């Protein structure tokens, strides 16, 4: 039985630096990719990694055996995704009942949305091993992304800022319909000329989400919504409502 909820550790500076260095880019390029792929966060508020279940991959991996009776999760064509978030785990759960290995291989996982079937290129011996790593931390998700890019050679167009070339490989032939090649340079421009997300603020935002404080966007920016959620949390534990984000707050939130 695969566990999808674990420690869910937010990314560290060491994790981001290691992944960026591994493929010879700066964090701005990495942030551009993960901003397009997962809006910048690798976990749902219940600590499960963000996923997208791909019915056409499940159909292919299972020899189309389930297409007729289970069209929502098994069809030769992509689509019928439904809502993002927890709904994707509903689709995955249905596929797991039919073929566990194929189901895990048919979802994309974490910050970089690495397909399960690419576990070897991401540096893992099995898809279950990759999923367990994705459940544990965003640093593992970043590492898998860097390994995958390096092993496929797709790091080269990213280094060269060949956005269309990278999009065509990473997002597939329909990248233009998703505006992928236009969003990448927009995010890159934002992160290369402005501040990068503050990882301490971002970690606080992630943990606030885990604790049920809604309305907080995980973006590494200490805006009014984040400050308000911090004060609400402080009130819930009987602490002074300062709204201050520091290491002491992070330690309490992550305990």
Helices and strands as residue ranges (DSSP letters): H 13-23, H 27-38, E 51-53, H 55-61, H 86-98, H 100-105, E 107-109, E 114-115, G 116-118, H 127-136, H 138-152, H 155-159, H 163-170, G 175-178, H 180-193, H 199-210, H 224-236, H 247-254
